[in-house]
Amino acid sequence: MSEAEERVLRVPAELDRLSEVLDFVNGLLEEHECPMRAQMLIEVSLEELFVNIARYAYPEGGGWAEIRAAVADGAASVTLVDAGIPYDPLAKPDPDVTLSAEEREIGGLGIYMVKQKMDEMHYEYRDGQNMLTFRKKL
């Protein structure tokens, strides 16, 4: 696979837009005959990250999320962009998964799971926007 055109979807950062976001990325993956296992891992990761934006990025409400997706060179990449509170989910230490659920701090397991399932993740805050990219080899 060579360079592919990046597709972009911008939606209100609201939980009820999740299915639209998933359909957008799944449609692209299906066009490129993405293996089912990789597609499932991308979908679960995308759901985790979009839900976090919808729940936490805009405490006052009224925000947006942009999803940029592409398939090129044997990999799918998805970037989530929002103008909410600056937050680097990759900066937080991974939870200690050897502890029982009662002993662990609340939160962080979803991002940890995404980090474990994706081949690459990158965060940057630029021009007042959070940009989180993940990449999965197909």
Secondary structure by P-SEA (a helix, b strand, c coil): ccbbbbbbbbccccccaaaaaaaaaaaaaaaacccaaaaaaaaaaaaaaaaaaacccccccccbbbbbbbbcccbbbbbbbbcccccccccccccccccccccccccaaaaaaaaaaccbbbbbbcccbbbbbbbbcc
